[in-house]
Amino acid sequence: MTSYEGLADAAYSAAVNVEKYLNGKDKDLNKLDVFSRLLSEPLIANSEYKLLYDARIVPLYRSVWSEFKGIPFPKKNTDTLLSEISSFIKDAKSDIEKNNMKAHGRQVAKFCLMLNKMFLEKNADMYETSFRSRVSNAVAGVDGL
Amino acid sequence: MQSLEWMAFDRIKHFERQLAKIKTSDFIRKSTESALKVIECAIDALRGDIEEASTLGDKSYLSQKSITVNQKLFSFTNYLGILLRSTNTRNCFEAYFSFSNIVEQLTGHKDVLIISSEWDASPFYIQQPPEVLKNFFFIGFPAFASRNALLLPLAAHEIGHAIWRLNEVEGQVYTTAEYFLNEYLMENKKISGSHKSLFDQIDDEEFLGRTLTLILSQTQEIFCDLFGAYLFKKSYSYAFEQYLAPGFGKRDVAYPSFERRIKYIREAAFEGSDGNKGLIDDSLLRPSMRSLSSEAAAADFVATKIHDSLCGVVKKILAEANLLEYSSEEEIKIFSCLKSGVPPYVATSAIVVLNATWKLYLDGINLLDDVDERHKFSAFINNLCMKSLEIIEYNKLEESI
């Protein structure tokens, strides 16, 4: 499983890659491709969607997708949510390259940057939890090893 | 007004100056040098990223990259401290070679183990090191215990954390965790089982996130305890109890209960041998009086269910690295030397030495009533063991010449 830091870095690189491609400064979208493949590591063996499904961050995906779309995504519809995000990312490269959709490209870059922000926050959470746990264990005396 | 770029450059520069000073430390090992080099390159790359971000029209890029710089510097600072302390002579240099060899057998990589003497009561492994350092093994030993040979097997638990991450065990366990969580929630009538996704059956989706976090944390700790017990055998079980029994009075639900940890460790460490003897009586292990949250209760249930399959996973990893087999014959020979007060010249395995040392310690300590005599005996055992571990290194270096 890729770390949240790794995902954050990949999301940022993908966003910059798209931005520079649209401005003619990058010749291909290979960093977007890398990010798309990273997110396609399925944890659930027979899942219909290819997305980094991690129950710990499904609420975050919902929040980010809702903000991106501008309307709240309903709860209790997880499969649809993850399918939509998965398809958006997977089709992004071909949509930009073949259909020359600049407007769509800007949306892709924007979404990747939003995912970067989400993964950075999650990474900070993990670090904080680990640090607090060590401090709390040391002070309160807990059998942590 | 200061620009974000300048602030980021300024922070990076200060960090680099600190890193440069650490590179000039005495007693710096290859692994520490390599880790410092990796951090140096990563920091340099951040400078390039900030320069690039400031050329893009949308200021969000610069803002996000500045946040990234702050996070990474924050995280790297912790590691700079560990790397600095790894050069301290308080560290157990006698054991470094043997543990480094174990890590090499597990990963195929040399010079990736970093042991430091830390000012933290629990040996720890920071579970999610920065991406650029993910192939290094960082183990922090509490300073007062860093030269206690009998506690050295505990390092195996910390190595287990790194193996959990590098072998992507969490991904393998995740599906099983959701399966048993589904079972638990159905048994407790919290869901009907009518939908594939747990999220579509439960109102509080944060509950699922919190519960899965606890499950994965507990299973990781079980994995690491099993790793230590199957690798270091009885010496791990003894070291665990010597250092931690009967617990500290409060349970962190990110870990299995202390009683359950001891049970799993003893079962694994004594597997295939007669008896299952811990250092302390089971009656002294009292469960916590506090009632568990729903998340913790679910996590306990699921982690217990996963335990058996984790035993198989650990054994497979150790077997593939030729670290599962153990020579009782060698232990008898080593023990015989140690009993005479002589470090064994034939020792090749720190694991066997540590088990023989524990046997000698337990045989001898109970014959002494006087506390001062016990302390002297303990100190003698410690020095004998350290010298034995040093000889392993000398012998290996001789062979390589």
Contacts between the chains, C-beta under 8 A, distances in Angstrom:
chain1	res1	chain2	res2	distance
A	1	B	168	6.1
A	1	B	170	5.5
A	1	B	171	4.9
A	1	B	174	7.9
A	3	B	128	5.8
A	3	B	131	6.0
A	3	B	134	7.4
A	4	B	128	7.9
A	5	B	71	7.7
A	5	B	128	7.6
A	5	B	130	6.5
A	5	B	131	5.2
A	6	B	131	5.0
A	8	B	68	6.9
A	9	B	68	7.4
A	9	B	131	6.9
A	12	B	61	7.9
A	12	B	64	6.3
A	12	B	65	7.0
A	12	B	68	6.9
A	15	B	61	7.2
A	16	B	52	6.9
A	16	B	53	7.6
A	16	B	56	7.0
A	16	B	61	6.6
A	19	B	56	5.8
A	19	B	58	7.2
A	19	B	61	7.4
A	20	B	56	7.9
A	41	B	171	7.9
A	43	B	171	5.8
A	43	B	174	5.1
A	43	B	175	6.7
A	44	B	175	6.1
A	44	B	178	7.7
A	45	B	175	6.3
A	54	B	174	7.8
A	55	B	178	7.0
A	55	B	198	7.0
A	55	B	199	7.1
A	55	B	208	5.2
A	55	B	209	5.9
A	55	B	212	4.9
A	56	B	209	4.5
A	56	B	212	5.7
A	56	B	213	5.6
A	57	B	209	7.4
A	58	B	199	5.9
A	58	B	205	6.6
A	58	B	208	7.8
A	58	B	209	7.2
A	59	B	205	5.4
A	59	B	206	6.3
A	59	B	209	6.4
A	75	B	199	7.7
A	75	B	205	6.5
A	76	B	199	7.0
A	76	B	200	4.7
A	76	B	201	7.9
A	77	B	200	6.8
A	78	B	197	4.5
A	78	B	199	3.9
A	78	B	200	5.6
A	79	B	196	7.0
A	79	B	197	5.7
A	79	B	200	7.3
A	113	B	60	5.8
A	113	B	61	7.2
A	113	B	64	6.2
A	116	B	64	5.6
A	117	B	64	6.2
A	117	B	67	7.9
A	120	B	64	7.4
A	120	B	67	5.9
A	120	B	68	6.5
A	120	B	71	6.3
A	123	B	71	6.6
A	124	B	71	6.2
A	126	B	128	5.8
A	127	B	71	7.8
A	127	B	74	7.6
A	127	B	75	6.4
A	127	B	128	7.4
A	130	B	126	6.6
A	130	B	127	6.1
A	130	B	128	7.1
A	133	B	252	6.9
A	133	B	254	6.6
A	134	B	120	6.5
A	134	B	122	7.4
A	134	B	124	6.3
A	136	B	252	7.7
A	137	B	121	7.5
A	137	B	122	6.1
A	137	B	252	6.3
A	138	B	120	6.0
A	138	B	121	5.2
A	138	B	122	7.2
A	140	B	248	7.7
A	140	B	250	5.4
A	141	B	248	3.8
A	141	B	249	6.1
A	141	B	250	6.4
A	142	B	248	5.3
A	142	B	250	5.0
A	142	B	251	7.0
A	142	B	252	4.6
A	143	B	244	5.4
A	143	B	247	4.6
A	143	B	248	5.1
A	143	B	251	7.3
A	143	B	252	7.4
A	143	B	255	7.0
A	143	B	258	5.0
A	143	B	261	7.8
A	144	B	122	4.8
A	144	B	124	7.9
A	144	B	252	5.7
A	144	B	255	6.3
A	145	B	122	5.5
A	145	B	123	6.3
A	145	B	154	6.8
A	145	B	157	5.7
A	145	B	221	7.8
A	145	B	240	7.4
A	145	B	243	7.8
A	145	B	244	6.5
